[in-house]
Amino acid sequence: MQLARAQRGFTLTELAVVFAIVALLIAGAMSTLSSQVERRDNEETQRRLNAAADAVIAFAIVNRRLPCPGTASGDEALASGTTATGGACTSNYGGFLPGRAIGFQPVDASGYGLDAWGNRIRYAVSQGAPVNSQSPRVCRPVSPTIAPATPHFTNKDNLRANGVDCAPNDLVVCASSTGIVTAPPSCNAAPSVTNQNVVAAVIWSQGKNFAASGYLGVQAHTGNLAFRNISIKRL
């Protein structure tokens, strides 16, 4: 005589527990993967900013001036002057890294440098008249009654005439946007990373969470930011 085996399946409760465990495992794996991807993108963006700074410095060594930010294409945008000698920029603070003009990669279809999230890298360069009230005066001409010629850093002839030791006065990097002052530029209550007598140019990524509608100029951004500044001492 053969005994019938009892057939037993999973109850709904047991299935629910299994699905819950699987869901937790998947969520944990996805969270770890997401963290790894974000860390990789941050590291890649920092690498690109370093490469961009090197490209800007190489451009300055060859052309004896800093490039202007791009505004309408991946080339530098000059409001006056020529590519050979430089001049006033169309927008010193509101432009992008002119990747095509300085030999930076990767770039988008328009020739602008890109970060790891596919956003255009921003670039700002000092436009203010160099100020130096020291005695003896560092900027040429030596007479304090004669102001240095402007633009300074983006014009090779003016840069030679004024002297490379002429300090910028309109760019400052702050650790927070809270309490900053834009005219004259100052971190004010926000912690200062640099001062405006040192930084001639700033290259930065607007971060993973950047939205085009959130850009309000150099002084305000949303999301994670990464910066690379070019000090006058390095030129």
Secondary structure by P-SEA (a helix, b strand, c coil): cccccbbbbbcaaaaaaaaaaaaaaaaaaaaaaaaaaaaaaaaaaaaaaaaaaaaaaaaaaaacbbbccccccccbbbccccccccccccccccccccccccccccccccbbbbcccccbbbbbbbcccccccccccccccccccccccccccccaaaaaaaccccccccbbbbccccccccccccccccccccccccccbbbbbcccccccccccccccccccccbbbbbcccc
